[in-house]
Amino acid sequence: MTAAAHGWMDEPVTAVSDGAVIEASLTHAERFAEVYDRHAEAIHRYLARRAGTTVADDLSSETFLVAFRLRRRYDVTRADARPWLYGIATNLLRRHRRTESAGYRALARTGVDPLAGLDHAEEVVLRVTAEVEGRAVAAALARLTAKERDVLLLFTWTGLSYEQIAEGLDIPVGTVRSRLNRARERLRRVLDETVTKSGER
């Protein structure tokens, strides 16, 4: 059977990796736009969930500006630039920690997230699904250390592996695992307390 019979003819044999695109951008800067096109939406979504849409607009642009400036340092043997980009975005978020923590505390008190606009369909679905436990989760997130929250939210919201998170944050894989375990345990305790309290009513 031929490739055409399988419908493979229109598919590229191999996709150009992010590493190859970044390497090409060293001599042809305009090629870096491909990295932006591939990952800007996901980076913006991650930042918006962490700090609100307004902050995400600024920080997602800044993430790619920083990445462009640092592209010579990128290990082009790494095919996927997402861990690197999420690491840059997470580092930029450190300037906005107070905003993020205040948002989680407000959500825990009121059940209304002051940071997020409901203009994204995904955010609406998430809010409806998480309404019952939203306050408890927000309270638990506010109690996590910034480093625990970074690892937990990168793992939960981006689909990155432990190894990719370690690469992006420039920390050992064991540290990723221990921070994630501590964060999960804190969340579990808070949610268990919430279920127990609601069962007593």
Z-matrix of the N, CA and C atoms (Angstrom, degrees):
N
C 1 1.439
C 2 1.528 1 108.22
N 3 1.318 2 117.32 1 139.57
C 4 1.464 3 121.20 2 -176.74
C 5 1.519 4 111.15 3 -88.02
N 6 1.337 5 114.64 4 166.95
C 7 1.465 6 120.01 5 177.30
C 8 1.520 7 110.29 6 -61.20
N 9 1.329 8 116.87 7 -37.84
C 10 1.465 9 120.60 8 -179.42
C 11 1.525 10 110.67 9 -63.69
N 12 1.339 11 117.18 10 -37.55
C 13 1.457 12 120.93 11 179.74
C 14 1.528 13 111.26 12 -65.08
N 15 1.312 14 116.72 13 -32.07
C 16 1.466 15 120.77 14 177.62
C 17 1.522 16 112.70 15 -82.22
N 18 1.332 17 116.89 16 -10.51
C 19 1.453 18 119.90 17 -177.98
C 20 1.519 19 112.80 18 83.01
N 21 1.332 20 117.47 19 17.65
C 22 1.463 21 121.23 20 -177.11
C 23 1.513 22 112.65 21 -87.53
N 24 1.308 23 118.13 22 -9.30
C 25 1.456 24 121.83 23 -171.89
C 26 1.526 25 112.51 24 -59.06
N 27 1.335 26 117.21 25 -38.66
C 28 1.455 27 119.96 26 -176.57
C 29 1.524 28 113.18 27 -81.87
N 30 1.336 29 117.86 28 -14.49
C 31 1.452 30 120.51 29 -178.17
C 32 1.521 31 110.03 30 -83.46
N 33 1.338 32 117.12 31 139.19
C 34 1.458 33 118.58 32 176.52
C 35 1.524 34 109.62 33 -66.53
N 36 1.320 35 115.75 34 144.67
C 37 1.456 36 120.47 35 -179.59
C 38 1.527 37 109.43 36 -65.54
N 39 1.326 38 116.53 37 -46.42
C 40 1.458 39 120.43 38 176.05
C 41 1.519 40 108.35 39 -137.95
N 42 1.298 41 116.15 40 137.71
C 43 1.460 42 120.63 41 175.71
C 44 1.523 43 107.96 42 -82.79
N 45 1.303 44 116.28 43 147.87
C 46 1.455 45 120.81 44 177.82
C 47 1.523 46 107.56 45 -76.72
N 48 1.316 47 116.42 46 125.53
C 49 1.461 48 120.79 47 -177.40
C 50 1.523 49 110.98 48 -71.16
N 51 1.329 50 115.05 49 159.74
C 52 1.461 51 119.73 50 174.67
C 53 1.525 52 110.24 51 -58.77
N 54 1.330 53 116.32 52 -40.23
C 55 1.461 54 120.23 53 179.35
C 56 1.515 55 111.98 54 -58.44
N 57 1.334 56 116.60 55 -42.43
C 58 1.466 57 120.49 56 179.17
C 59 1.524 58 111.05 57 -67.15
N 60 1.330 59 116.61 58 -37.97
C 61 1.468 60 120.24 59 178.83
C 62 1.526 61 110.01 60 -66.37
N 63 1.324 62 116.55 61 -43.80
C 64 1.468 63 119.79 62 179.27
C 65 1.521 64 110.28 63 -63.86
N 66 1.313 65 116.73 64 -40.32
C 67 1.471 66 119.91 65 177.32
C 68 1.530 67 110.49 66 -61.44
N 69 1.322 68 116.69 67 -43.39
C 70 1.471 69 120.50 68 178.35
C 71 1.525 70 111.10 69 -64.06
N 72 1.338 71 116.66 70 -31.54
C 73 1.468 72 120.12 71 -178.70
C 74 1.527 73 112.61 72 -70.17
N 75 1.319 74 117.00 73 -14.02
C 76 1.464 75 119.84 74 178.08
C 77 1.524 76 111.28 75 -66.72
N 78 1.323 77 116.32 76 -30.22
C 79 1.470 78 120.09 77 177.58
C 80 1.526 79 112.28 78 -109.04
N 81 1.310 80 116.73 79 -20.36
C 82 1.470 81 122.35 80 178.32
C 83 1.528 82 107.21 81 -130.65
N 84 1.323 83 116.17 82 85.66
C 85 1.468 84 122.47 83 -171.89
C 86 1.530 85 113.09 84 -53.14
N 87 1.315 86 117.12 85 -33.22
C 88 1.470 87 120.42 86 -177.54
C 89 1.529 88 112.52 87 -62.44
N 90 1.321 89 117.91 88 -20.51
C 91 1.470 90 121.26 89 179.34
C 92 1.532 91 111.74 90 -64.95
N 93 1.332 92 116.76 91 -23.46
C 94 1.464 93 119.52 92 -179.17
C 95 1.528 94 111.37 93 -62.72
N 96 1.313 95 116.88 94 -22.07
C 97 1.468 96 120.93 95 177.29
C 98 1.530 97 111.14 96 -57.79
N 99 1.332 98 117.55 97 -27.93
C 100 1.468 99 120.87 98 178.07
C 101 1.529 100 110.87 99 -64.41
N 102 1.322 101 116.62 100 -38.56
C 103 1.467 102 120.18 101 177.83
C 104 1.527 103 108.85 102 -64.25
N 105 1.311 104 116.11 103 -43.34
C 106 1.466 105 120.94 104 177.20
C 107 1.530 106 110.02 105 -59.47
N 108 1.317 107 116.80 106 -49.79
C 109 1.466 108 120.95 107 -178.05
C 110 1.528 109 111.77 108 -58.98
N 111 1.311 110 116.97 109 -36.78
C 112 1.461 111 121.12 110 -178.18
C 113 1.530 112 112.76 111 -72.73
N 114 1.328 113 117.35 112 -35.76
C 115 1.461 114 119.11 113 -166.18
C 116 1.529 115 115.90 114 -123.48
N 117 1.312 116 119.00 115 -6.21
C 118 1.472 117 120.73 116 -174.73
C 119 1.524 118 112.32 117 -60.01
N 120 1.308 119 117.53 118 -42.44
C 121 1.466 120 120.39 119 -177.70
C 122 1.526 121 111.31 120 -62.91
N 123 1.326 122 117.08 121 -44.54
C 124 1.468 123 120.55 122 -179.71
C 125 1.526 124 111.39 123 -66.65
N 126 1.321 125 117.16 124 -40.85
C 127 1.467 126 120.89 125 178.68
C 128 1.528 127 109.48 126 -63.74
N 129 1.322 128 117.03 127 -44.22
C 130 1.469 129 120.68 128 179.30
C 131 1.527 130 110.94 129 -62.41
N 132 1.311 131 117.13 130 -43.44
C 133 1.469 132 121.66 131 -179.52
C 134 1.538 133 109.96 132 -60.90
N 135 1.334 134 116.55 133 -44.87
C 136 1.469 135 121.28 134 178.14
C 137 1.529 136 110.65 135 -60.30
N 138 1.318 137 116.86 136 -47.94
C 139 1.464 138 121.17 137 -179.05
C 140 1.528 139 111.48 138 -64.98
N 141 1.332 140 117.31 139 -39.19
C 142 1.467 141 120.82 140 179.96
C 143 1.524 142 110.85 141 -64.34
N 144 1.312 143 117.10 142 -38.98
C 145 1.454 144 120.35 143 178.43
C 146 1.525 145 110.96 144 -66.62
N 147 1.310 146 116.05 145 -31.46
C 148 1.467 147 120.39 146 -178.06
C 149 1.524 148 112.71 147 -83.64
N 150 1.333 149 118.30 148 -37.77
C 151 1.468 150 119.45 149 -168.91
C 152 1.518 151 114.48 150 -137.04
N 153 1.324 152 118.54 151 5.78
C 154 1.457 153 120.73 152 180.00
C 155 1.519 154 111.96 153 94.26
N 156 1.312 155 114.88 154 158.73
C 157 1.461 156 121.40 155 -173.83
C 158 1.521 157 112.96 156 -64.33
N 159 1.318 158 117.48 157 -41.49
C 160 1.467 159 120.33 158 -177.58
C 161 1.518 160 111.09 159 -62.41
N 162 1.322 161 116.73 160 -47.89
C 163 1.464 162 120.81 161 178.75
C 164 1.526 163 109.64 162 -64.82
N 165 1.328 164 116.61 163 -39.82
C 166 1.468 165 120.56 164 -179.25
C 167 1.520 166 111.77 165 -61.55
N 168 1.324 167 117.22 166 -37.60
C 169 1.466 168 120.00 167 178.45
C 170 1.523 169 110.39 168 -57.19
N 171 1.322 170 115.83 169 -46.60
C 172 1.468 171 120.10 170 -179.43
C 173 1.522 172 112.01 171 -71.07
N 174 1.335 173 115.97 172 -47.00
C 175 1.459 174 119.13 173 -174.30
C 176 1.519 175 113.38 174 -71.37
N 177 1.324 176 118.30 175 -30.96
C 178 1.467 177 117.93 176 178.12
C 179 1.524 178 109.90 177 -67.55
N 180 1.320 179 116.90 178 -40.39
C 181 1.471 180 119.47 179 175.37
C 182 1.518 181 110.57 180 -62.45
N 183 1.326 182 115.63 181 -44.61
C 184 1.465 183 119.72 182 -179.37
C 185 1.528 184 111.37 183 -64.68
N 186 1.336 185 116.97 184 -35.44
C 187 1.464 186 120.88 185 177.75
C 188 1.521 187 110.58 186 -56.54
N 189 1.327 188 116.20 187 -46.50
C 190 1.461 189 119.13 188 -177.94
C 191 1.524 190 112.41 189 -74.77
N 192 1.322 191 117.81 190 -29.06
C 193 1.469 192 119.86 191 173.85
C 194 1.522 193 110.49 192 -65.66
N 195 1.324 194 116.32 193 -44.95
C 196 1.466 195 120.32 194 177.63
C 197 1.523 196 109.78 195 -62.55
N 198 1.329 197 116.60 196 -45.35
C 199 1.466 198 120.29 197 179.55
C 200 1.527 199 110.87 198 -59.66
N 201 1.322 200 116.56 199 -42.33
C 202 1.466 201 119.98 200 179.17
C 203 1.529 202 110.27 201 -61.13
N 204 1.323 203 116.04 202 -44.76
C 205 1.474 204 119.84 203 -179.37
C 206 1.525 205 112.10 204 -65.89
N 207 1.330 206 116.42 205 -32.32
C 208 1.467 207 120.91 206 -176.72
C 209 1.525 208 113.27 207 -96.17
N 210 1.316 209 118.10 208 5.96
C 211 1.461 210 120.14 209 -171.97
C 212 1.522 211 113.28 210 -60.10
N 213 1.309 212 119.41 211 -26.09
C 214 1.474 213 121.34 212 177.69
C 215 1.527 214 111.30 213 -65.76
N 216 1.322 215 116.85 214 -25.01
C 217 1.473 216 121.18 215 179.79
C 218 1.528 217 112.38 216 -85.32
N 219 1.320 218 117.17 217 -12.08
C 220 1.462 219 120.48 218 -176.61
C 221 1.524 220 110.02 219 -67.79
N 222 1.325 221 116.37 220 135.96
C 223 1.467 222 121.97 221 176.47
C 224 1.529 223 107.72 222 -79.07
N 225 1.326 224 115.97 223 100.51
C 226 1.466 225 120.65 224 -173.10
C 227 1.527 226 112.86 225 -68.31
N 228 1.336 227 117.78 226 -6.84
C 229 1.466 228 118.89 227 174.16
C 230 1.528 229 110.81 228 -76.69
N 231 1.310 230 116.75 229 -12.73
C 232 1.470 231 120.97 230 176.65
C 233 1.525 232 108.06 231 -85.07
N 234 1.308 233 115.33 232 114.68
C 235 1.462 234 120.67 233 -173.93
C 236 1.525 235 112.96 234 -68.85
N 237 1.317 236 117.33 235 -33.77
C 238 1.463 237 122.41 236 -172.91
C 239 1.527 238 109.97 237 -107.13
N 240 1.317 239 117.27 238 118.77
C 241 1.470 240 121.72 239 -178.48
C 242 1.522 241 112.71 240 -86.51
N 243 1.326 242 118.09 241 -4.73
C 244 1.468 243 119.51 242 -177.08
C 245 1.522 244 113.78 243 -56.14
N 246 1.336 245 120.75 244 -46.82
C 247 1.467 246 118.68 245 179.63
C 248 1.531 247 112.45 246 -57.65
N 249 1.302 248 116.32 247 -42.29
C 250 1.465 249 122.15 248 178.55
C 251 1.528 250 110.51 249 -61.97
N 252 1.321 251 117.28 250 -46.68
C 253 1.465 252 121.71 251 -179.08
C 254 1.527 253 111.67 252 -66.17
N 255 1.342 254 117.12 253 -43.30
C 256 1.464 255 119.52 254 177.08
C 257 1.526 256 110.63 255 -64.11
N 258 1.323 257 117.31 256 -35.26
C 259 1.463 258 120.61 257 176.35
C 260 1.518 259 111.64 258 -62.70
N 261 1.321 260 116.80 259 -44.89
C 262 1.468 261 121.13 260 177.46
C 263 1.526 262 109.91 261 -61.86
N 264 1.327 263 116.46 262 -46.54
C 265 1.472 264 120.68 263 -179.50
C 266 1.526 265 110.95 264 -61.15
N 267 1.324 266 116.79 265 -42.32
C 268 1.461 267 120.92 266 179.82
C 269 1.522 268 110.72 267 -64.77
N 270 1.316 269 117.10 268 -40.71
C 271 1.469 270 120.15 269 177.08
C 272 1.525 271 111.11 270 -63.20
N 273 1.315 272 117.56 271 -39.93
C 274 1.464 273 120.59 272 177.80
C 275 1.529 274 111.47 273 -65.91
N 276 1.322 275 116.18 274 -32.19
C 277 1.469 276 120.46 275 178.45
C 278 1.522 277 112.31 276 -63.55
N 279 1.304 278 117.28 277 -24.22
C 280 1.469 279 120.00 278 -178.31
C 281 1.519 280 111.73 279 -56.94
N 282 1.316 281 117.00 280 -27.33
C 283 1.464 282 120.15 281 176.56
C 284 1.517 283 111.70 282 -71.31
N 285 1.314 284 115.94 283 -17.55
C 286 1.468 285 120.38 284 -174.89
C 287 1.526 286 112.09 285 -113.71
N 288 1.311 287 117.75 286 22.47
C 289 1.466 288 121.31 287 -177.40
C 290 1.523 289 112.43 288 -58.33
N 291 1.306 290 116.91 289 -41.85
C 292 1.463 291 119.10 290 -178.29
C 293 1.518 292 110.61 291 -61.76
N 294 1.316 293 116.64 292 -41.01
C 295 1.462 294 120.98 293 179.05
C 296 1.522 295 110.31 294 -62.63
N 297 1.333 296 116.48 295 -45.12
C 298 1.456 297 120.77 296 -178.97
C 299 1.526 298 110.80 297 -64.16
N 300 1.326 299 117.74 298 -49.52
C 301 1.464 300 121.21 299 -179.15
C 302 1.523 301 111.39 300 -62.86
N 303 1.327 302 116.82 301 -41.33
C 304 1.470 303 120.34 302 178.12
C 305 1.525 304 110.39 303 -61.92
N 306 1.316 305 116.84 304 -38.91
C 307 1.464 306 120.60 305 178.24
C 308 1.515 307 112.25 306 -63.10
N 309 1.341 308 117.10 307 -42.88
C 310 1.460 309 119.88 308 178.20
C 311 1.529 310 111.12 309 -66.35
N 312 1.339 311 117.25 310 -38.82
C 313 1.468 312 119.80 311 178.45
C 314 1.529 313 110.54 312 -65.32
N 315 1.332 314 117.21 313 -41.15
C 316 1.468 315 120.65 314 178.35
C 317 1.521 316 110.73 315 -64.42
N 318 1.316 317 116.69 316 -41.30
C 319 1.460 318 120.51 317 178.06
C 320 1.528 319 110.38 318 -63.79
N 321 1.328 320 117.12 319 -39.37
C 322 1.465 321 120.69 320 179.12
C 323 1.526 322 111.10 321 -63.89
N 324 1.339 323 117.15 322 -38.13
C 325 1.473 324 121.06 323 -178.79
C 326 1.517 325 112.36 324 -76.32
N 327 1.324 326 116.83 325 -43.46
C 328 1.462 327 120.34 326 -167.90
C 329 1.514 328 115.09 327 -110.52
N 330 1.327 329 116.49 328 -21.67
C 331 1.455 330 119.37 329 -174.08
C 332 1.513 331 112.79 330 80.89
N 333 1.347 332 117.32 331 2.49
C 334 1.461 333 122.38 332 179.40
C 335 1.515 334 108.10 333 -114.05
N 336 1.300 335 116.67 334 125.33
C 337 1.458 336 121.43 335 -179.06
C 338 1.519 337 109.32 336 -86.82
N 339 1.342 338 118.73 337 110.14
C 340 1.456 339 120.79 338 -177.62
C 341 1.518 340 113.55 339 -75.19
N 342 1.325 341 117.99 340 -12.45
C 343 1.460 342 120.71 341 -174.56
C 344 1.514 343 113.65 342 -90.55
N 345 1.302 344 117.29 343 -23.39
C 346 1.459 345 118.77 344 -170.22
C 347 1.520 346 111.21 345 -107.11
N 348 1.325 347 115.38 346 134.22
C 349 1.453 348 120.86 347 170.99
C 350 1.515 349 108.08 348 -87.47
N 351 1.299 350 116.48 349 149.46
C 352 1.459 351 119.63 350 -177.93
C 353 1.519 352 111.67 351 -91.67
N 354 1.337 353 116.03 352 32.32
C 355 1.447 354 118.77 353 -178.61
C 356 1.524 355 112.88 354 -83.96
N 357 1.305 356 118.67 355 -9.87
C 358 1.462 357 121.37 356 179.39
C 359 1.529 358 108.72 357 -102.62
N 360 1.299 359 116.85 358 128.26
C 361 1.464 360 121.13 359 -179.48
C 362 1.526 361 111.09 360 -58.38
N 363 1.328 362 116.77 361 -37.99
C 364 1.459 363 120.03 362 -179.78
C 365 1.525 364 111.15 363 -61.70
N 366 1.332 365 117.80 364 -39.91
C 367 1.459 366 120.90 365 179.40
C 368 1.528 367 110.70 366 -64.26
N 369 1.323 368 116.77 367 -38.06
C 370 1.465 369 120.55 368 179.51
C 371 1.524 370 109.91 369 -64.06
N 372 1.317 371 116.90 370 -46.86
C 373 1.465 372 120.84 371 179.62
C 374 1.527 373 110.34 372 -60.74
N 375 1.329 374 116.87 373 -44.51
C 376 1.459 375 120.47 374 179.32
C 377 1.524 376 111.63 375 -61.73
N 378 1.313 377 117.03 376 -39.05
C 379 1.465 378 120.13 377 -178.82
C 380 1.529 379 111.22 378 -67.21
N 381 1.326 380 116.20 379 -42.97
C 382 1.464 381 119.45 380 179.97
C 383 1.525 382 109.83 381 -64.17
N 384 1.319 383 117.15 382 -44.19
C 385 1.457 384 121.87 383 -178.51
C 386 1.523 385 111.97 384 -65.08
N 387 1.323 386 117.33 385 -38.98
C 388 1.466 387 121.54 386 -173.11
C 389 1.519 388 114.19 387 -96.97
N 390 1.318 389 118.28 388 8.06
C 391 1.468 390 120.89 389 -173.07
C 392 1.524 391 113.04 390 -55.94
N 393 1.321 392 118.18 391 -43.73
C 394 1.462 393 121.46 392 -174.89
C 395 1.526 394 112.00 393 -64.33
N 396 1.336 395 116.45 394 -46.21
C 397 1.460 396 119.46 395 -176.34
C 398 1.522 397 112.61 396 -100.24
N 399 1.307 398 117.52 397 4.04
C 400 1.462 399 120.91 398 -174.82
C 401 1.512 400 114.56 399 -56.90
N 402 1.313 401 116.91 400 -43.60
C 403 1.465 402 119.66 401 -179.07
C 404 1.521 403 111.30 402 -64.79
N 405 1.313 404 116.62 403 -43.14
C 406 1.466 405 120.04 404 -179.30
C 407 1.526 406 111.18 405 -65.55
N 408 1.316 407 116.63 406 -42.60
C 409 1.464 408 120.42 407 178.85
C 410 1.523 409 110.17 408 -64.18
N 411 1.323 410 116.79 409 -43.42
C 412 1.467 411 120.10 410 179.35
C 413 1.522 412 110.88 411 -62.03
N 414 1.328 413 116.72 412 -40.46
C 415 1.468 414 119.96 413 177.97
C 416 1.523 415 110.33 414 -63.32
N 417 1.317 416 116.31 415 -41.71
C 418 1.464 417 119.78 416 179.11
C 419 1.524 418 111.07 417 -66.63
N 420 1.326 419 117.45 418 -41.48
C 421 1.469 420 120.48 419 178.19
C 422 1.524 421 111.11 420 -61.95
N 423 1.322 422 116.36 421 -38.41
C 424 1.468 423 119.90 422 179.34
C 425 1.522 424 111.14 423 -65.97
N 426 1.327 425 117.47 424 -27.92
C 427 1.469 426 121.14 425 -179.10
C 428 1.522 427 113.34 426 -84.55
N 429 1.321 428 117.74 427 -15.77
C 430 1.465 429 119.82 428 178.28
C 431 1.523 430 109.90 429 -68.53
N 432 1.328 431 115.33 430 152.90
C 433 1.461 432 117.59 431 171.01
C 434 1.523 433 107.52 432 -69.14
N 435 1.305 434 116.55 433 158.97
C 436 1.466 435 120.45 434 179.52
C 437 1.525 436 110.53 435 -58.05
N 438 1.321 437 117.22 436 -39.58
C 439 1.470 438 120.59 437 -178.51
C 440 1.522 439 111.51 438 -68.37
N 441 1.330 440 117.36 439 -39.23
C 442 1.465 441 120.32 440 176.59
C 443 1.522 442 110.41 441 -65.54
N 444 1.329 443 115.88 442 -42.74
C 445 1.467 444 120.42 443 179.98
C 446 1.526 445 110.51 444 -63.18
N 447 1.344 446 117.43 445 -41.67
C 448 1.467 447 120.47 446 178.40
C 449 1.523 448 111.02 447 -55.98
N 450 1.328 449 116.00 448 -50.87
C 451 1.466 450 120.48 449 -176.92
C 452 1.524 451 110.83 450 -65.14
N 453 1.326 452 116.92 451 -46.30
C 454 1.466 453 120.61 452 -178.91
C 455 1.525 454 111.49 453 -59.71
N 456 1.326 455 117.20 454 -47.51
C 457 1.460 456 119.85 455 -175.95
C 458 1.522 457 112.07 456 -73.57
N 459 1.329 458 117.73 457 -33.49
C 460 1.470 459 118.88 458 173.35
C 461 1.525 460 109.95 459 -62.89
N 462 1.318 461 117.21 460 -43.78
C 463 1.460 462 120.61 461 -179.40
C 464 1.526 463 111.17 462 -66.39
N 465 1.319 464 116.28 463 -44.17
C 466 1.462 465 121.23 464 -174.63
C 467 1.522 466 112.96 465 -74.48
N 468 1.309 467 117.32 466 -42.87
C 469 1.459 468 120.88 467 -171.00
C 470 1.518 469 115.01 468 -96.22
N 471 1.317 470 118.98 469 -17.43
C 472 1.469 471 118.67 470 -174.10
C 473 1.513 472 114.10 471 -110.25
N 474 1.324 473 117.32 472 -17.69
C 475 1.453 474 119.63 473 -177.72
C 476 1.522 475 113.54 474 76.92
N 477 1.327 476 117.56 475 11.52
C 478 1.460 477 120.13 476 178.19
C 479 1.529 478 109.68 477 -72.49
N 480 1.322 479 116.12 478 148.89
C 481 1.464 480 121.52 479 175.86
C 482 1.527 481 109.48 480 -79.00
N 483 1.332 482 116.24 481 169.63
C 484 1.465 483 120.25 482 175.90
C 485 1.528 484 110.32 483 -55.49
N 486 1.321 485 115.23 484 -44.05
C 487 1.462 486 120.39 485 -177.88
C 488 1.526 487 111.34 486 -63.94
N 489 1.318 488 116.90 487 -40.74
C 490 1.465 489 120.53 488 179.89
C 491 1.529 490 111.30 489 -68.34
N 492 1.331 491 116.69 490 -38.23
C 493 1.464 492 119.59 491 176.81
C 494 1.524 493 109.61 492 -64.28
N 495 1.328 494 116.43 493 -43.78
C 496 1.467 495 120.70 494 178.15
C 497 1.523 496 110.47 495 -58.84
N 498 1.317 497 115.90 496 -43.63
C 499 1.469 498 120.98 497 178.39
C 500 1.523 499 110.73 498 -62.03
N 501 1.320 500 116.78 499 -46.81
C 502 1.461 501 120.91 500 -177.01
C 503 1.513 502 113.70 501 -66.29
N 504 1.335 503 116.81 502 -36.59
C 505 1.464 504 120.71 503 -178.51
C 506 1.524 505 112.37 504 -94.96
N 507 1.328 506 116.14 505 -4.67
C 508 1.465 507 122.19 506 179.25
C 509 1.533 508 111.03 507 59.19
N 510 1.342 509 114.23 508 49.66
C 511 1.461 510 121.45 509 176.76
C 512 1.526 511 107.91 510 -133.20
N 513 1.343 512 118.09 511 161.08
C 514 1.468 513 119.98 512 178.52
C 515 1.535 514 111.93 513 -66.51
N 516 1.321 515 115.88 514 152.78
C 517 1.465 516 121.62 515 178.44
C 518 1.528 517 110.25 516 -59.89
N 519 1.327 518 117.14 517 -38.59
C 520 1.464 519 120.77 518 178.27
C 521 1.519 520 112.23 519 -59.63
N 522 1.318 521 116.73 520 -35.86
C 523 1.463 522 121.12 521 177.66
C 524 1.524 523 110.23 522 -67.57
N 525 1.323 524 116.76 523 -39.87
C 526 1.467 525 120.64 524 176.25
C 527 1.523 526 109.28 525 -59.22
N 528 1.324 527 116.33 526 -48.41
C 529 1.467 528 120.53 527 -178.59
C 530 1.532 529 111.67 528 -61.08
N 531 1.335 530 117.02 529 -45.37
C 532 1.470 531 119.03 530 -177.50
C 533 1.528 532 111.36 531 -68.02
N 534 1.332 533 117.60 532 -40.38
C 535 1.473 534 119.41 533 177.80
C 536 1.524 535 111.01 534 -64.80
N 537 1.324 536 116.16 535 -40.93
C 538 1.457 537 120.11 536 179.72
C 539 1.528 538 110.46 537 -65.34
N 540 1.322 539 117.07 538 -42.26
C 541 1.466 540 120.13 539 178.31
C 542 1.522 541 111.58 540 -62.89
N 543 1.342 542 117.47 541 -43.75
C 544 1.471 543 120.22 542 178.38
C 545 1.527 544 110.66 543 -62.44
N 546 1.325 545 116.38 544 -43.64
C 547 1.468 546 120.29 545 -179.47
C 548 1.527 547 110.79 546 -63.27
N 549 1.320 548 116.95 547 -44.62
C 550 1.469 549 120.31 548 179.03
C 551 1.524 550 111.23 549 -61.80
N 552 1.334 551 116.14 550 -41.96
C 553 1.464 552 120.20 551 -179.60
C 554 1.526 553 110.99 552 -63.16
N 555 1.317 554 117.42 553 -43.27
C 556 1.472 555 120.03 554 177.74
C 557 1.525 556 110.81 555 -62.28
N 558 1.328 557 116.35 556 -44.42
C 559 1.467 558 119.74 557 178.63
C 560 1.524 559 110.65 558 -61.19
N 561 1.322 560 115.86 559 -44.15
C 562 1.466 561 120.63 560 -179.22
C 563 1.534 562 110.55 561 -59.85
N 564 1.337 563 116.90 562 -44.53
C 565 1.472 564 120.25 563 -179.77
C 566 1.524 565 111.31 564 -61.94
N 567 1.324 566 116.60 565 -45.62
C 568 1.467 567 120.18 566 -178.91
C 569 1.523 568 110.47 567 -64.51
N 570 1.325 569 117.12 568 -42.82
C 571 1.468 570 119.85 569 -179.80
C 572 1.527 571 111.16 570 -67.29
N 573 1.333 572 117.49 571 -38.47
C 574 1.464 573 120.36 572 176.44
C 575 1.525 574 110.80 573 -61.86
N 576 1.342 575 116.81 574 -41.88
C 577 1.466 576 120.88 575 177.72
C 578 1.527 577 110.43 576 -61.85
N 579 1.324 578 116.53 577 -40.55
C 580 1.464 579 121.37 578 -178.93
C 581 1.521 580 110.76 579 -65.39
N 582 1.332 581 116.86 580 -44.40
C 583 1.463 582 120.92 581 179.52
C 584 1.523 583 109.68 582 -63.53
N 585 1.330 584 116.90 583 -42.12
C 586 1.465 585 120.96 584 179.26
C 587 1.523 586 110.71 585 -62.47
N 588 1.326 587 117.16 586 -46.15
C 589 1.470 588 121.03 587 -179.87
C 590 1.522 589 111.55 588 -63.76
N 591 1.341 590 117.27 589 -41.73
C 592 1.465 591 119.23 590 -178.94
C 593 1.525 592 111.04 591 -69.85
N 594 1.333 593 117.78 592 -27.68
C 595 1.457 594 121.52 593 177.42
C 596 1.513 595 112.69 594 -73.85
N 597 1.345 596 116.45 595 -22.60
C 598 1.464 597 121.13 596 -179.68
C 599 1.517 598 112.23 597 -81.73
N 600 1.327 599 117.91 598 -14.52
C 601 1.474 600 121.05 599 -176.79
C 602 1.495 601 112.19 600 -76.56
